[in-house]
C-alpha cells in the first residue's frame, strides 16, 4: 500500500464517520501494521526500528521476541509490529490442535 492509498483510506474513513453520526464512537482506534507477507526477521527488525526513529518512540520486545513501537495521534494509535518467524511457526503449530479441543458440552 502506498502513502497515497493510506491517506485516501483515512480520508474515506473520516468521511464515513462524519456522514454517520449514529456510528458508535471507537474506544481505542488503532492502525496496526505487522509488515509485508514473507518479510524476513532481519527486515522486520529494521522496519520497526526505523519507524520508532521516525516517530520518536521506543521499541518494546516481548518475551517471545515480538517487536512493537507506536505513537498516539489525537486518540488514534499507530502501531507497528514484527512477529519473529519462529514465534509465528510455533503459533501455527499450536493452532493445529484448535479444532480437536472442544468443551464438554459441545459448545464453541
Phi, psi and omega in degrees: 000134179275166175301319181297320178297317179297314180298317178298320178295319178296320178294320178296320177296316179299317178298317179299312181297321179293323181280347183233072183296344177281349178299126178302143179296140177283128184286312182225069182296128185222134168260121182239129176236124179255010176093167182288153176300135178083006179297135178286159177300318180298316179292324179295318178296315179299318181298314181295318180293323177296314180297319178300319178297315180294322181278344186072034182245174178259163177256127176258140178240126179278172178299329181272003176093003176296135176253145182207143173213165179180179181202148175271137174236093180049049177092349176258128182260134170254122182232131180242133184222160171224128176256118180301148183301324179295319179292321178295316179296320179296318179296315179299318178297317179299319184287347177296340179270351188304317183286348181267351181253114183235145173298155182303325183276000175085359179278157177250000000 
